[in-house]
Amino acid sequence: MNTTEVKRIAELARLEFTDEQIESFTRDFEKIVQYISVIEQTDMTGVEPMASVSDQPVIPRTDVAGESLPTADALSNAPKKNEAFFKVPKVLG
């Protein structure tokens, strides 16, 4: 992980940081990547994949309609919008 990659991640997340913060994040990310490489070296022979860390069954909650967020509040942090909708790039399949 280098400063260019950290700056690109910040840009994608629409975050702004000082050069000092970028340097700090770069060091932190490098430590995380090193730790992951240690985990990857762990012998997992005979360990079954898990769907959950809990033995408790997952009981879905009832889907109940409630009060909606006002449109103005929902759009308040959108980078591109009009009066009632989020504006996004066209996606053609």
PDB file of N, CA, C and O in Angstrom, chain B, residues numbered from 101:
ATOM      1  N   MET B 101       0.864  -1.173   0.000  1.00  0.00           N
ATOM      2  CA  MET B 101       0.000   0.000   0.000  1.00  0.00           C
ATOM      3  C   MET B 101       0.908   1.233   0.000  1.00  0.00           C
ATOM      4  O   MET B 101       1.816   1.344   0.824  1.00  0.00           O
ATOM      5  N   ASN B 102       0.661   2.133  -0.907  1.00  0.00           N
ATOM      6  CA  ASN B 102       1.452   3.361  -0.944  1.00  0.00           C
ATOM      7  C   ASN B 102       0.526   4.575  -0.896  1.00  0.00           C
ATOM      8  O   ASN B 102      -0.696   4.436  -0.939  1.00  0.00           O
ATOM      9  N   THR B 103       1.116   5.761  -0.807  1.00  0.00           N
ATOM     10  CA  THR B 103       0.311   6.982  -0.659  1.00  0.00           C
ATOM     11  C   THR B 103      -0.607   7.219  -1.851  1.00  0.00           C
ATOM     12  O   THR B 103      -1.706   7.749  -1.685  1.00  0.00           O
ATOM     13  N   THR B 104      -0.174   6.835  -3.049  1.00  0.00           N
ATOM     14  CA  THR B 104      -1.016   7.007  -4.234  1.00  0.00           C
ATOM     15  C   THR B 104      -2.285   6.172  -4.110  1.00  0.00           C
ATOM     16  O   THR B 104      -3.375   6.643  -4.434  1.00  0.00           O
ATOM     17  N   GLU B 105      -2.145   4.935  -3.641  1.00  0.00           N
ATOM     18  CA  GLU B 105      -3.308   4.064  -3.468  1.00  0.00           C
ATOM     19  C   GLU B 105      -4.240   4.598  -2.379  1.00  0.00           C
ATOM     20  O   GLU B 105      -5.460   4.564  -2.537  1.00  0.00           O
ATOM     21  N   VAL B 106      -3.676   5.088  -1.286  1.00  0.00           N
ATOM     22  CA  VAL B 106      -4.494   5.637  -0.201  1.00  0.00           C
ATOM     23  C   VAL B 106      -5.243   6.877  -0.675  1.00  0.00           C
ATOM     24  O   VAL B 106      -6.414   7.058  -0.343  1.00  0.00           O
ATOM     25  N   LYS B 107      -4.574   7.734  -1.452  1.00  0.00           N
ATOM     26  CA  LYS B 107      -5.243   8.923  -1.992  1.00  0.00           C
ATOM     27  C   LYS B 107      -6.379   8.521  -2.924  1.00  0.00           C
ATOM     28  O   LYS B 107      -7.431   9.160  -2.922  1.00  0.00           O
ATOM     29  N   ARG B 108      -6.182   7.469  -3.722  1.00  0.00           N
ATOM     30  CA  ARG B 108      -7.226   7.002  -4.647  1.00  0.00           C
ATOM     31  C   ARG B 108      -8.422   6.453  -3.865  1.00  0.00           C
ATOM     32  O   ARG B 108      -9.569   6.724  -4.223  1.00  0.00           O
ATOM     33  N   ILE B 109      -8.167   5.688  -2.808  1.00  0.00           N
ATOM     34  CA  ILE B 109      -9.246   5.161  -1.974  1.00  0.00           C
ATOM     35  C   ILE B 109     -10.018   6.310  -1.338  1.00  0.00           C
ATOM     36  O   ILE B 109     -11.248   6.289  -1.301  1.00  0.00           O
ATOM     37  N   ALA B 110      -9.303   7.308  -0.840  1.00  0.00           N
ATOM     38  CA  ALA B 110      -9.949   8.471  -0.235  1.00  0.00           C
ATOM     39  C   ALA B 110     -10.807   9.202  -1.270  1.00  0.00           C
ATOM     40  O   ALA B 110     -11.917   9.639  -0.965  1.00  0.00           O
ATOM     41  N   GLU B 111     -10.297   9.330  -2.472  1.00  0.00           N
ATOM     42  CA  GLU B 111     -11.051   9.992  -3.544  1.00  0.00           C
ATOM     43  C   GLU B 111     -12.329   9.225  -3.859  1.00  0.00           C
ATOM     44  O   GLU B 111     -13.390   9.827  -4.021  1.00  0.00           O
ATOM     45  N   LEU B 112     -12.234   7.901  -3.947  1.00  0.00           N
ATOM     46  CA  LEU B 112     -13.410   7.084  -4.228  1.00  0.00           C
ATOM     47  C   LEU B 112     -14.446   7.190  -3.114  1.00  0.00           C
ATOM     48  O   LEU B 112     -15.650   7.129  -3.367  1.00  0.00           O
ATOM     49  N   ALA B 113     -13.972   7.350  -1.884  1.00  0.00           N
ATOM     50  CA  ALA B 113     -14.873   7.478  -0.738  1.00  0.00           C
ATOM     51  C   ALA B 113     -15.288   8.926  -0.505  1.00  0.00           C
ATOM     52  O   ALA B 113     -16.023   9.233   0.434  1.00  0.00           O
ATOM     53  N   ARG B 114     -14.806   9.807  -1.374  1.00  0.00           N
ATOM     54  CA  ARG B 114     -15.102  11.245  -1.268  1.00  0.00           C
ATOM     55  C   ARG B 114     -14.658  11.818   0.078  1.00  0.00           C
ATOM     56  O   ARG B 114     -15.379  12.581   0.720  1.00  0.00           O
ATOM     57  N   LEU B 115     -13.433  11.420   0.488  1.00  0.00           N
ATOM     58  CA  LEU B 115     -12.855  11.909   1.740  1.00  0.00           C
ATOM     59  C   LEU B 115     -11.644  12.755   1.412  1.00  0.00           C
ATOM     60  O   LEU B 115     -10.943  12.503   0.432  1.00  0.00           O
ATOM     61  N   GLU B 116     -11.401  13.762   2.239  1.00  0.00           N
ATOM     62  CA  GLU B 116     -10.235  14.616   2.057  1.00  0.00           C
ATOM     63  C   GLU B 116      -9.367  14.540   3.303  1.00  0.00           C
ATOM     64  O   GLU B 116      -9.864  14.646   4.424  1.00  0.00           O
ATOM     65  N   PHE B 117      -8.057  14.355   3.099  1.00  0.00           N
ATOM     66  CA  PHE B 117      -7.115  14.248   4.195  1.00  0.00           C
ATOM     67  C   PHE B 117      -5.886  15.106   3.912  1.00  0.00           C
ATOM     68  O   PHE B 117      -5.570  15.406   2.760  1.00  0.00           O
ATOM     69  N   THR B 118      -5.211  15.489   4.971  1.00  0.00           N
ATOM     70  CA  THR B 118      -3.950  16.210   4.830  1.00  0.00           C
ATOM     71  C   THR B 118      -2.877  15.208   4.419  1.00  0.00           C
ATOM     72  O   THR B 118      -3.079  13.998   4.521  1.00  0.00           O
ATOM     73  N   ASP B 119      -1.731  15.715   3.953  1.00  0.00           N
ATOM     74  CA  ASP B 119      -0.627  14.832   3.583  1.00  0.00           C
ATOM     75  C   ASP B 119      -0.164  14.019   4.785  1.00  0.00           C
ATOM     76  O   ASP B 119       0.216  12.857   4.641  1.00  0.00           O
ATOM     77  N   GLU B 120      -0.192  14.622   5.969  1.00  0.00           N
ATOM     78  CA  GLU B 120       0.215  13.924   7.192  1.00  0.00           C
ATOM     79  C   GLU B 120      -0.733  12.761   7.497  1.00  0.00           C
ATOM     80  O   GLU B 120      -0.292  11.681   7.889  1.00  0.00           O
ATOM     81  N   GLN B 121      -2.029  12.987   7.315  1.00  0.00           N
ATOM     82  CA  GLN B 121      -3.019  11.929   7.532  1.00  0.00           C
ATOM     83  C   GLN B 121      -2.855  10.810   6.504  1.00  0.00           C
ATOM     84  O   GLN B 121      -2.986   9.633   6.841  1.00  0.00           O
ATOM     85  N   ILE B 122      -2.571  11.171   5.260  1.00  0.00           N
ATOM     86  CA  ILE B 122      -2.358  10.171   4.213  1.00  0.00           C
ATOM     87  C   ILE B 122      -1.163   9.285   4.576  1.00  0.00           C
ATOM     88  O   ILE B 122      -1.226   8.065   4.430  1.00  0.00           O
ATOM     89  N   GLU B 123      -0.092   9.892   5.042  1.00  0.00           N
ATOM     90  CA  GLU B 123       1.098   9.128   5.453  1.00  0.00           C
ATOM     91  C   GLU B 123       0.756   8.168   6.593  1.00  0.00           C
ATOM     92  O   GLU B 123       1.188   7.015   6.595  1.00  0.00           O
ATOM     93  N   SER B 124      -0.021   8.654   7.559  1.00  0.00           N
ATOM     94  CA  SER B 124      -0.414   7.831   8.703  1.00  0.00           C
ATOM     95  C   SER B 124      -1.281   6.655   8.247  1.00  0.00           C
ATOM     96  O   SER B 124      -1.073   5.522   8.683  1.00  0.00           O
ATOM     97  N   PHE B 125      -2.259   6.926   7.366  1.00  0.00           N
ATOM     98  CA  PHE B 125      -3.115   5.859   6.858  1.00  0.00           C
ATOM     99  C   PHE B 125      -2.308   4.847   6.057  1.00  0.00           C
ATOM    100  O   PHE B 125      -2.576   3.647   6.123  1.00  0.00           O
ATOM    101  N   THR B 126      -1.330   5.319   5.308  1.00  0.00           N
ATOM    102  CA  THR B 126      -0.488   4.420   4.520  1.00  0.00           C
ATOM    103  C   THR B 126       0.228   3.443   5.440  1.00  0.00           C
ATOM    104  O   THR B 126       0.261   2.244   5.164  1.00  0.00           O
ATOM    105  N   ARG B 127       0.802   3.940   6.531  1.00  0.00           N
ATOM    106  CA  ARG B 127       1.480   3.063   7.494  1.00  0.00           C
ATOM    107  C   ARG B 127       0.495   2.076   8.118  1.00  0.00           C
ATOM    108  O   ARG B 127       0.799   0.892   8.264  1.00  0.00           O
ATOM    109  N   ASP B 128      -0.694   2.575   8.486  1.00  0.00           N
ATOM    110  CA  ASP B 128      -1.711   1.711   9.096  1.00  0.00           C
ATOM    111  C   ASP B 128      -2.155   0.612   8.132  1.00  0.00           C
ATOM    112  O   ASP B 128      -2.260  -0.550   8.524  1.00  0.00           O
ATOM    113  N   PHE B 129      -2.416   0.974   6.872  1.00  0.00           N
ATOM    114  CA  PHE B 129      -2.838  -0.016   5.880  1.00  0.00           C
ATOM    115  C   PHE B 129      -1.752  -1.054   5.649  1.00  0.00           C
ATOM    116  O   PHE B 129      -2.049  -2.237   5.482  1.00  0.00           O
ATOM    117  N   GLU B 130      -0.502  -0.625   5.639  1.00  0.00           N
ATOM    118  CA  GLU B 130       0.605  -1.555   5.444  1.00  0.00           C
ATOM    119  C   GLU B 130       0.642  -2.578   6.582  1.00  0.00           C
ATOM    120  O   GLU B 130       0.888  -3.760   6.342  1.00  0.00           O
ATOM    121  N   LYS B 131       0.400  -2.137   7.811  1.00  0.00           N
ATOM    122  CA  LYS B 131       0.361  -3.060   8.957  1.00  0.00           C
ATOM    123  C   LYS B 131      -0.787  -4.052   8.807  1.00  0.00           C
ATOM    124  O   LYS B 131      -0.638  -5.230   9.132  1.00  0.00           O
ATOM    125  N   ILE B 132      -1.926  -3.584   8.319  1.00  0.00           N
ATOM    126  CA  ILE B 132      -3.083  -4.460   8.119  1.00  0.00           C
ATOM    127  C   ILE B 132      -2.757  -5.517   7.069  1.00  0.00           C
ATOM    128  O   ILE B 132      -3.060  -6.695   7.260  1.00  0.00           O
ATOM    129  N   VAL B 133      -2.143  -5.105   5.965  1.00  0.00           N
ATOM    130  CA  VAL B 133      -1.789  -6.046   4.898  1.00  0.00           C
ATOM    131  C   VAL B 133      -0.797  -7.074   5.414  1.00  0.00           C
ATOM    132  O   VAL B 133      -0.913  -8.254   5.082  1.00  0.00           O
ATOM    133  N   GLN B 134       0.181  -6.657   6.219  1.00  0.00           N
ATOM    134  CA  GLN B 134       1.145  -7.595   6.792  1.00  0.00           C
ATOM    135  C   GLN B 134       0.442  -8.599   7.701  1.00  0.00           C
ATOM    136  O   GLN B 134       0.765  -9.787   7.677  1.00  0.00           O
ATOM    137  N   TYR B 135      -0.516  -8.134   8.501  1.00  0.00           N
ATOM    138  CA  TYR B 135      -1.245  -9.023   9.398  1.00  0.00           C
ATOM    139  C   TYR B 135      -2.069 -10.036   8.609  1.00  0.00           C
ATOM    140  O   TYR B 135      -2.146 -11.204   8.991  1.00  0.00           O
ATOM    141  N   ILE B 136      -2.677  -9.602   7.523  1.00  0.00           N
ATOM    142  CA  ILE B 136      -3.461 -10.518   6.691  1.00  0.00           C
ATOM    143  C   ILE B 136      -2.567 -11.612   6.126  1.00  0.00           C
ATOM    144  O   ILE B 136      -2.997 -12.760   6.020  1.00  0.00           O
ATOM    145  N   SER B 137      -1.338 -11.283   5.763  1.00  0.00           N
ATOM    146  CA  SER B 137      -0.439 -12.306   5.233  1.00  0.00           C
ATOM    147  C   SER B 137      -0.114 -13.343   6.302  1.00  0.00           C
ATOM    148  O   SER B 137       0.110 -14.508   5.973  1.00  0.00           O
ATOM    149  N   VAL B 138      -0.082 -12.950   7.570  1.00  0.00           N
ATOM    150  CA  VAL B 138       0.123 -13.901   8.660  1.00  0.00           C
ATOM    151  C   VAL B 138      -1.086 -14.828   8.763  1.00  0.00           C
ATOM    152  O   VAL B 138      -0.935 -16.040   8.922  1.00  0.00           O
ATOM    153  N   ILE B 139      -2.277 -14.257   8.671  1.00  0.00           N
ATOM    154  CA  ILE B 139      -3.501 -15.058   8.738  1.00  0.00           C
ATOM    155  C   ILE B 139      -3.560 -16.046   7.577  1.00  0.00           C
ATOM    156  O   ILE B 139      -3.981 -17.189   7.756  1.00  0.00           O
ATOM    157  N   GLU B 140      -3.144 -15.614   6.393  1.00  0.00           N
ATOM    158  CA  GLU B 140      -3.180 -16.485   5.216  1.00  0.00           C
ATOM    159  C   GLU B 140      -2.278 -17.700   5.369  1.00  0.00           C
ATOM    160  O   GLU B 140      -2.511 -18.721   4.722  1.00  0.00           O
ATOM    161  N   GLN B 141      -1.255 -17.610   6.210  1.00  0.00           N
ATOM    162  CA  GLN B 141      -0.318 -18.714   6.414  1.00  0.00           C
ATOM    163  C   GLN B 141      -0.829 -19.734   7.430  1.00  0.00           C
ATOM    164  O   GLN B 141      -0.194 -20.767   7.639  1.00  0.00           O
ATOM    165  N   THR B 142      -1.966 -19.456   8.063  1.00  0.00           N
ATOM    166  CA  THR B 142      -2.523 -20.351   9.072  1.00  0.00           C
ATOM    167  C   THR B 142      -3.014 -21.639   8.426  1.00  0.00           C
ATOM    168  O   THR B 142      -3.706 -21.606   7.408  1.00  0.00           O
ATOM    169  N   ASP B 143      -2.656 -22.772   9.022  1.00  0.00           N
ATOM    170  CA  ASP B 143      -3.088 -24.071   8.510  1.00  0.00           C
ATOM    171  C   ASP B 143      -4.558 -24.273   8.852  1.00  0.00           C
ATOM    172  O   ASP B 143      -4.925 -24.360  10.024  1.00  0.00           O
ATOM    173  N   MET B 144      -5.388 -24.345   7.832  1.00  0.00           N
ATOM    174  CA  MET B 144      -6.830 -24.496   8.013  1.00  0.00           C
ATOM    175  C   MET B 144      -7.297 -25.896   7.629  1.00  0.00           C
ATOM    176  O   MET B 144      -8.483 -26.107   7.376  1.00  0.00           O
ATOM    177  N   THR B 145      -6.374 -26.853   7.583  1.00  0.00           N
ATOM    178  CA  THR B 145      -6.711 -28.221   7.233  1.00  0.00           C
ATOM    179  C   THR B 145      -7.734 -28.778   8.220  1.00  0.00           C
ATOM    180  O   THR B 145      -7.526 -28.733   9.432  1.00  0.00           O
ATOM    181  N   GLY B 146      -8.824 -29.296   7.700  1.00  0.00           N
ATOM    182  CA  GLY B 146      -9.842 -29.908   8.546  1.00  0.00           C
ATOM    183  C   GLY B 146     -10.823 -28.927   9.168  1.00  0.00           C
ATOM    184  O   GLY B 146     -11.706 -29.338   9.920  1.00  0.00           O
ATOM    185  N   VAL B 147     -10.687 -27.649   8.873  1.00  0.00           N
ATOM    186  CA  VAL B 147     -11.611 -26.651   9.418  1.00  0.00           C
ATOM    187  C   VAL B 147     -12.728 -26.438   8.408  1.00  0.00           C
ATOM    188  O   VAL B 147     -12.483 -26.051   7.265  1.00  0.00           O
ATOM    189  N   GLU B 148     -13.952 -26.692   8.842  1.00  0.00           N
ATOM    190  CA  GLU B 148     -15.102 -26.552   7.959  1.00  0.00           C
ATOM    191  C   GLU B 148     -15.483 -25.081   7.800  1.00  0.00           C
ATOM    192  O   GLU B 148     -15.382 -24.317   8.760  1.00  0.00           O
ATOM    193  N   PRO B 149     -15.918 -24.669   6.607  1.00  0.00           N
ATOM    194  CA  PRO B 149     -16.377 -23.289   6.418  1.00  0.00           C
ATOM    195  C   PRO B 149     -17.600 -23.012   7.299  1.00  0.00           C
ATOM    196  O   PRO B 149     -18.405 -23.906   7.562  1.00  0.00           O
ATOM    197  N   MET B 150     -17.723 -21.780   7.743  1.00  0.00           N
ATOM    198  CA  MET B 150     -18.834 -21.387   8.603  1.00  0.00           C
ATOM    199  C   MET B 150     -19.716 -20.373   7.895  1.00  0.00           C
ATOM    200  O   MET B 150     -19.225 -19.516   7.161  1.00  0.00           O
ATOM    201  N   ALA B 151     -21.011 -20.474   8.118  1.00  0.00           N
ATOM    202  CA  ALA B 151     -21.942 -19.477   7.598  1.00  0.00           C
ATOM    203  C   ALA B 151     -22.185 -18.399   8.644  1.00  0.00           C
ATOM    204  O   ALA B 151     -22.591 -17.286   8.311  1.00  0.00           O
ATOM    205  N   SER B 152     -21.936 -18.730   9.910  1.00  0.00           N
ATOM    206  CA  SER B 152     -22.171 -17.791  11.005  1.00  0.00           C
ATOM    207  C   SER B 152     -21.244 -18.146  12.157  1.00  0.00           C
ATOM    208  O   SER B 152     -20.854 -19.304  12.303  1.00  0.00           O
ATOM    209  N   VAL B 153     -20.891 -17.171  12.967  1.00  0.00           N
ATOM    210  CA  VAL B 153     -20.058 -17.437  14.144  1.00  0.00           C
ATOM    211  C   VAL B 153     -20.913 -17.883  15.320  1.00  0.00           C
ATOM    212  O   VAL B 153     -20.381 -18.286  16.354  1.00  0.00           O
ATOM    213  N   SER B 154     -22.210 -17.815  15.175  1.00  0.00           N
ATOM    214  CA  SER B 154     -23.137 -18.178  16.239  1.00  0.00           C
ATOM    215  C   SER B 154     -23.885 -19.451  15.885  1.00  0.00           C
ATOM    216  O   SER B 154     -24.212 -19.681  14.721  1.00  0.00           O
ATOM    217  N   ASP B 155     -24.155 -20.280  16.888  1.00  0.00           N
ATOM    218  CA  ASP B 155     -24.949 -21.486  16.673  1.00  0.00           C
ATOM    219  C   ASP B 155     -26.447 -21.185  16.708  1.00  0.00           C
ATOM    220  O   ASP B 155     -27.267 -22.058  16.423  1.00  0.00           O
ATOM    221  N   GLN B 156     -26.796 -19.959  17.054  1.00  0.00           N
ATOM    222  CA  GLN B 156     -28.198 -19.572  17.154  1.00  0.00           C
ATOM    223  C   GLN B 156     -28.797 -19.428  15.755  1.00  0.00           C
ATOM    224  O   GLN B 156     -28.147 -18.898  14.853  1.00  0.00           O
ATOM    225  N   PRO B 157     -30.031 -19.896  15.572  1.00  0.00           N
ATOM    226  CA  PRO B 157     -30.661 -19.736  14.249  1.00  0.00           C
ATOM    227  C   PRO B 157     -30.962 -18.263  13.970  1.00  0.00           C
ATOM    228  O   PRO B 157     -31.231 -17.483  14.883  1.00  0.00           O
ATOM    229  N   VAL B 158     -30.913 -17.915  12.722  1.00  0.00           N
ATOM    230  CA  VAL B 158     -31.227 -16.552  12.313  1.00  0.00           C
ATOM    231  C   VAL B 158     -32.732 -16.491  12.061  1.00  0.00           C
ATOM    232  O   VAL B 158     -33.262 -17.179  11.189  1.00  0.00           O
ATOM    233  N   ILE B 159     -33.399 -15.658  12.839  1.00  0.00           N
ATOM    234  CA  ILE B 159     -34.839 -15.512  12.692  1.00  0.00           C
ATOM    235  C   ILE B 159     -35.093 -14.130  12.104  1.00  0.00           C
ATOM    236  O   ILE B 159     -34.884 -13.121  12.777  1.00  0.00           O
ATOM    237  N   PRO B 160     -35.545 -14.080  10.843  1.00  0.00           N
ATOM    238  CA  PRO B 160     -35.752 -12.773  10.229  1.00  0.00           C
ATOM    239  C   PRO B 160     -36.868 -12.004  10.929  1.00  0.00           C
ATOM    240  O   PRO B 160     -37.863 -12.580  11.368  1.00  0.00           O
ATOM    241  N   ARG B 161     -36.681 -10.708  11.022  1.00  0.00           N
ATOM    242  CA  ARG B 161     -37.708  -9.882  11.648  1.00  0.00           C
ATOM    243  C   ARG B 161     -38.844  -9.663  10.663  1.00  0.00           C
ATOM    244  O   ARG B 161     -38.669  -9.781   9.451  1.00  0.00           O
ATOM    245  N   THR B 162     -39.987  -9.348  11.194  1.00  0.00           N
ATOM    246  CA  THR B 162     -41.149  -9.071  10.373  1.00  0.00           C
ATOM    247  C   THR B 162     -40.940  -7.754   9.633  1.00  0.00           C
ATOM    248  O   THR B 162     -40.500  -6.764  10.216  1.00  0.00           O
ATOM    249  N   ASP B 163     -41.258  -7.757   8.355  1.00  0.00           N
ATOM    250  CA  ASP B 163     -41.120  -6.554   7.548  1.00  0.00           C
ATOM    251  C   ASP B 163     -42.360  -5.685   7.765  1.00  0.00           C
ATOM    252  O   ASP B 163     -43.442  -5.982   7.260  1.00  0.00           O
ATOM    253  N   VAL B 164     -42.176  -4.610   8.523  1.00  0.00           N
ATOM    254  CA  VAL B 164     -43.293  -3.735   8.854  1.00  0.00           C
ATOM    255  C   VAL B 164     -43.038  -2.361   8.242  1.00  0.00           C
ATOM    256  O   VAL B 164     -41.981  -1.767   8.453  1.00  0.00           O
ATOM    257  N   ALA B 165     -44.001  -1.867   7.493  1.00  0.00           N
ATOM    258  CA  ALA B 165     -43.872  -0.535   6.896  1.00  0.00           C
ATOM    259  C   ALA B 165     -43.889   0.510   8.001  1.00  0.00           C
ATOM    260  O   ALA B 165     -44.668   0.410   8.950  1.00  0.00           O
ATOM    261  N   GLY B 166     -43.045   1.494   7.876  1.00  0.00           N
ATOM    262  CA  GLY B 166     -42.984   2.564   8.861  1.00  0.00           C
ATOM    263  C   GLY B 166     -42.878   3.907   8.176  1.00  0.00           C
ATOM    264  O   GLY B 166     -43.022   4.014   6.958  1.00  0.00           O
ATOM    265  N   GLU B 167     -42.624   4.928   8.970  1.00  0.00           N
ATOM    266  CA  GLU B 167     -42.509   6.277   8.437  1.00  0.00           C
ATOM    267  C   GLU B 167     -41.230   6.386   7.605  1.00  0.00           C
ATOM    268  O   GLU B 167     -40.166   5.925   8.020  1.00  0.00           O
ATOM    269  N   SER B 168     -41.346   6.994   6.439  1.00  0.00           N
ATOM    270  CA  SER B 168     -40.206   7.160   5.547  1.00  0.00           C
ATOM    271  C   SER B 168     -39.425   8.421   5.883  1.00  0.00           C
ATOM    272  O   SER B 168     -39.941   9.356   6.495  1.00  0.00           O
ATOM    273  N   LEU B 169     -38.169   8.415   5.465  1.00  0.00           N
ATOM    274  CA  LEU B 169     -37.316   9.586   5.603  1.00  0.00           C
ATOM    275  C   LEU B 169     -37.799  10.643   4.611  1.00  0.00           C
ATOM    276  O   LEU B 169     -38.054  10.319   3.451  1.00  0.00           O
ATOM    277  N   PRO B 170     -37.928  11.892   5.039  1.00  0.00           N
ATOM    278  CA  PRO B 170     -38.343  12.936   4.092  1.00  0.00           C
ATOM    279  C   PRO B 170     -37.357  13.034   2.921  1.00  0.00           C
ATOM    280  O   PRO B 170     -36.151  12.868   3.105  1.00  0.00           O
ATOM    281  N   THR B 171     -37.866  13.301   1.738  1.00  0.00           N
ATOM    282  CA  THR B 171     -37.038  13.363   0.530  1.00  0.00           C
ATOM    283  C   THR B 171     -35.881  14.331   0.687  1.00  0.00           C
ATOM    284  O   THR B 171     -34.759  14.009   0.296  1.00  0.00           O
ATOM    285  N   ALA B 172     -36.118  15.497   1.242  1.00  0.00           N
ATOM    286  CA  ALA B 172     -35.059  16.499   1.414  1.00  0.00           C
ATOM    287  C   ALA B 172     -33.937  15.958   2.300  1.00  0.00           C
ATOM    288  O   ALA B 172     -32.763  16.206   2.024  1.00  0.00           O
ATOM    289  N   ASP B 173     -34.279  15.227   3.352  1.00  0.00           N
ATOM    290  CA  ASP B 173     -33.261  14.644   4.235  1.00  0.00           C
ATOM    291  C   ASP B 173     -32.484  13.549   3.515  1.00  0.00           C
ATOM    292  O   ASP B 173     -31.264  13.460   3.648  1.00  0.00           O
ATOM    293  N   ALA B 174     -33.190  12.712   2.751  1.00  0.00           N
ATOM    294  CA  ALA B 174     -32.541  11.621   2.029  1.00  0.00           C
ATOM    295  C   ALA B 174     -31.554  12.156   0.993  1.00  0.00           C
ATOM    296  O   ALA B 174     -30.509  11.545   0.763  1.00  0.00           O
ATOM    297  N   LEU B 175     -31.869  13.276   0.372  1.00  0.00           N
ATOM    298  CA  LEU B 175     -31.026  13.846  -0.682  1.00  0.00           C
ATOM    299  C   LEU B 175     -29.984  14.830  -0.154  1.00  0.00           C
ATOM    300  O   LEU B 175     -29.156  15.312  -0.926  1.00  0.00           O
ATOM    301  N   SER B 176     -30.006  15.133   1.124  1.00  0.00           N
ATOM    302  CA  SER B 176     -29.181  16.213   1.663  1.00  0.00           C
ATOM    303  C   SER B 176     -27.675  16.033   1.440  1.00  0.00           C
ATOM    304  O   SER B 176     -26.969  17.027   1.272  1.00  0.00           O
ATOM    305  N   ASN B 177     -27.169  14.809   1.435  1.00  0.00           N
ATOM    306  CA  ASN B 177     -25.731  14.583   1.246  1.00  0.00           C
ATOM    307  C   ASN B 177     -25.376  14.034  -0.125  1.00  0.00           C
ATOM    308  O   ASN B 177     -24.224  13.678  -0.369  1.00  0.00           O
ATOM    309  N   ALA B 178     -26.343  13.963  -1.018  1.00  0.00           N
ATOM    310  CA  ALA B 178     -26.092  13.423  -2.352  1.00  0.00           C
ATOM    311  C   ALA B 178     -25.236  14.393  -3.157  1.00  0.00           C
ATOM    312  O   ALA B 178     -25.531  15.588  -3.190  1.00  0.00           O
ATOM    313  N   PRO B 179     -24.174  13.899  -3.812  1.00  0.00           N
ATOM    314  CA  PRO B 179     -23.342  14.792  -4.616  1.00  0.00           C
ATOM    315  C   PRO B 179     -24.064  15.339  -5.841  1.00  0.00           C
ATOM    316  O   PRO B 179     -23.807  16.464  -6.268  1.00  0.00           O
ATOM    317  N   LYS B 180     -24.983  14.528  -6.414  1.00  0.00           N
ATOM    318  CA  LYS B 180     -25.757  14.978  -7.579  1.00  0.00           C
ATOM    319  C   LYS B 180     -27.206  14.586  -7.350  1.00  0.00           C
ATOM    320  O   LYS B 180     -27.507  13.442  -7.008  1.00  0.00           O
ATOM    321  N   LYS B 181     -28.098  15.545  -7.541  1.00  0.00           N
ATOM    322  CA  LYS B 181     -29.520  15.293  -7.307  1.00  0.00           C
ATOM    323  C   LYS B 181     -30.345  16.341  -8.027  1.00  0.00           C
ATOM    324  O   LYS B 181     -29.817  17.348  -8.499  1.00  0.00           O
ATOM    325  N   ASN B 182     -31.648  16.095  -8.108  1.00  0.00           N
ATOM    326  CA  ASN B 182     -32.576  17.138  -8.517  1.00  0.00           C
ATOM    327  C   ASN B 182     -33.575  17.272  -7.380  1.00  0.00           C
ATOM    328  O   ASN B 182     -33.247  16.907  -6.251  1.00  0.00           O
ATOM    329  N   GLU B 183     -34.747  17.764  -7.617  1.00  0.00           N
ATOM    330  CA  GLU B 183     -35.701  18.019  -6.534  1.00  0.00           C
ATOM    331  C   GLU B 183     -36.161  16.744  -5.841  1.00  0.00           C
ATOM    332  O   GLU B 183     -36.481  16.776  -4.653  1.00  0.00           O
ATOM    333  N   ALA B 184     -36.202  15.621  -6.558  1.00  0.00           N
ATOM    334  CA  ALA B 184     -36.792  14.418  -5.976  1.00  0.00           C
ATOM    335  C   ALA B 184     -35.965  13.142  -6.144  1.00  0.00           C
ATOM    336  O   ALA B 184     -36.327  12.107  -5.584  1.00  0.00           O
ATOM    337  N   PHE B 185     -34.851  13.190  -6.909  1.00  0.00           N
ATOM    338  CA  PHE B 185     -34.134  11.963  -7.216  1.00  0.00           C
ATOM    339  C   PHE B 185     -32.628  12.134  -7.085  1.00  0.00           C
ATOM    340  O   PHE B 185     -32.101  13.238  -7.218  1.00  0.00           O
ATOM    341  N   PHE B 186     -31.937  11.013  -6.821  1.00  0.00           N
ATOM    342  CA  PHE B 186     -30.482  10.959  -6.908  1.00  0.00           C
ATOM    343  C   PHE B 186     -30.129  10.914  -8.387  1.00  0.00           C
ATOM    344  O   PHE B 186     -30.811  10.244  -9.162  1.00  0.00           O
ATOM    345  N   LYS B 187     -29.081  11.610  -8.788  1.00  0.00           N
ATOM    346  CA  LYS B 187     -28.610  11.534 -10.172  1.00  0.00           C
ATOM    347  C   LYS B 187     -27.388  10.625 -10.188  1.00  0.00           C
ATOM    348  O   LYS B 187     -26.428  10.826  -9.444  1.00  0.00           O
ATOM    349  N   VAL B 188     -27.450   9.624 -11.052  1.00  0.00           N
ATOM    350  CA  VAL B 188     -26.355   8.644 -11.177  1.00  0.00           C
ATOM    351  C   VAL B 188     -25.996   8.475 -12.641  1.00  0.00           C
ATOM    352  O   VAL B 188     -26.808   8.781 -13.514  1.00  0.00           O
ATOM    353  N   PRO B 189     -24.780   7.989 -12.927  1.00  0.00           N
ATOM    354  CA  PRO B 189     -24.419   7.752 -14.328  1.00  0.00           C
ATOM    355  C   PRO B 189     -25.288   6.667 -14.933  1.00  0.00           C
ATOM    356  O   PRO B 189     -25.760   5.771 -14.234  1.00  0.00           O
ATOM    357  N   LYS B 190     -25.497   6.756 -16.250  1.00  0.00           N
ATOM    358  CA  LYS B 190     -26.251   5.738 -16.970  1.00  0.00           C
ATOM    359  C   LYS B 190     -25.483   4.418 -16.922  1.00  0.00           C
ATOM    360  O   LYS B 190     -24.261   4.386 -17.059  1.00  0.00           O
ATOM    361  N   VAL B 191     -26.216   3.351 -16.728  1.00  0.00           N
ATOM    362  CA  VAL B 191     -25.632   2.026 -16.758  1.00  0.00           C
ATOM    363  C   VAL B 191     -26.367   1.238 -17.828  1.00  0.00           C
ATOM    364  O   VAL B 191     -27.567   0.983 -17.727  1.00  0.00           O
ATOM    365  N   LEU B 192     -25.624   0.862 -18.846  1.00  0.00           N
ATOM    366  CA  LEU B 192     -26.219   0.122 -19.950  1.00  0.00           C
ATOM    367  C   LEU B 192     -25.704  -1.302 -19.903  1.00  0.00           C
ATOM    368  O   LEU B 192     -24.494  -1.528 -19.887  1.00  0.00           O
ATOM    369  N   GLY B 193     -26.613  -2.265 -19.879  1.00  0.00           N
ATOM    370  CA  GLY B 193     -26.254  -3.667 -19.711  1.00  0.00           C
ATOM    371  C   GLY B 193     -25.846  -4.302 -20.965  1.00  0.00           C
ATOM    372  O   GLY B 193     -25.514  -5.487 -20.978  1.00  0.00           O
TER     373      GLY B 193
END
